[in-house]
């Protein structure tokens, strides 16, 4: 009778290990660990990918900042047209300085 309990205990622990192994395997697949290890073995490819990634981020930052700046200047010009006493004078001076720098 104790032999049956031992066998069922062993099969239960083996199933637990199998489940744990499957869970770890799925976690590694989701983490794309194999892709990372492959990338680390090819340093030239990693350098190229990092360079391209940095260039794309820099380009996006420059374009985004340019658009944001243009919208801000446009809005400031519209506020000047409203002719609010104190704010309009300060903004008008800022817009003049920006336009002088652009020329």
N, C-alpha and C positions, 0 to 999 in steps of 0.2 A: 504494500500500500504506500509506503514511503517512496518507493521507486516511481510510482505514478505521479506523486506530488513533485518529485525532483524533475521528472521529464516535463511536466506542465510548467514548472517554474523556469526551467531552461528555455523552453519554447517561448514563454512570455517575455523573458529578458532578451531573447534573440529578436523577437518582434519589436521590442522597445528600441534595441540598437538599430534595427533596420529602419524604423520610423525616424529615429534621430539622424541617421545617415542620409535619408531622403530629404529631411528638412534642411540639413546643412548643405547638401548638394543643390537644392532649390535656391537657398540663400546665395550661394556662390554664383549660380547662374543669373540671378537677378542683379547681383552686384557686378556682373560682367568681369569677374576676376581673371578669366582666361584672356580676355581682350587686353586687360591691363598688363598682365605678365608678358604677353606677346609684344605689346608696345614698349615695355621696359627692355626687352631683348633687342630692340631695334632703335638705338638712340638717335640715329639720323632722322628717322621718320618722326620721332617724338619732337625733335627740335623743329622740324619743318611744320608740324601741326601746331606747335606752340607759337611759332612765328606768325603763321597765317591767322591763328586765333587772335593774337595781339593786334595784328594789323586791322582785322575786321572790327575789333572793339574800338580801336582808335579812330577808324573812319566813321563808325556809328556815333561816337562821342562828338566828333567834329561836326558832322551833319546835324545832329540833334541840337547841339549848342548854337549853331548858326540859325536854325529855324526858330529856336526859343528866343534868341536875341532879336531876330527880325520881328517876331510877334510882339515882343516887349517894346521895341522902338515904335512900332505901329500903334500900339495902345497908348503909349506916352504922347504921341503926336495927337491922337484923338482927345486925350485929356486936356492938352494945351488949347485945342479948339473950343472946348467948353468954357475956357477963360475963367477958371477958378483962381482967385487972387494970388495966394501964396504958393500953392502947388504948381500953378501954371508957370510962374517965373522960374522956379527951380527946375522943372521938367524942360522948359524951353531952353534953358542954359545947357542942360545935359544933352539934349538932342543936337544943339549947335556944336557942342564939343565932339560928339560922335560923328556927325556929318563932316566936320573938319578933318578928323582922323581918317575917314574913309577916302577923302580926296587926295 
